Amino acid sequence: MKKFFYVLLNHVFRRDLEILYGKGAKIVVNEVKYLTNGKYYHVSLTLHLGDVEDDHIDEIIQDGLEFLISESWKYSGKKEKISMIYSVDI
């Protein structure tokens, strides 16, 4: 599942990733775990920003990542919920 997210986020959604976070941006998937007590998947990510020209990058980081993760999740065919925690490397 970790590799699945990495390929989708960094290759399939490459254009969206570069539009949101600059050329050379990359997302590292640290872990993907299924939590049985809540019956959902937990995804831990690190966003490596590229050449960002937008002064309001702080405002779009979370919304952009949530968009990319939710779009990627549709490809998995899973019905469980997903939660995300992320860090940003500038």
Helices and strands as residue ranges (DSSP letters): H 2-7, I 8-12, H 14-21, E 26-35, E 40-48, H 57-76, E 81-89
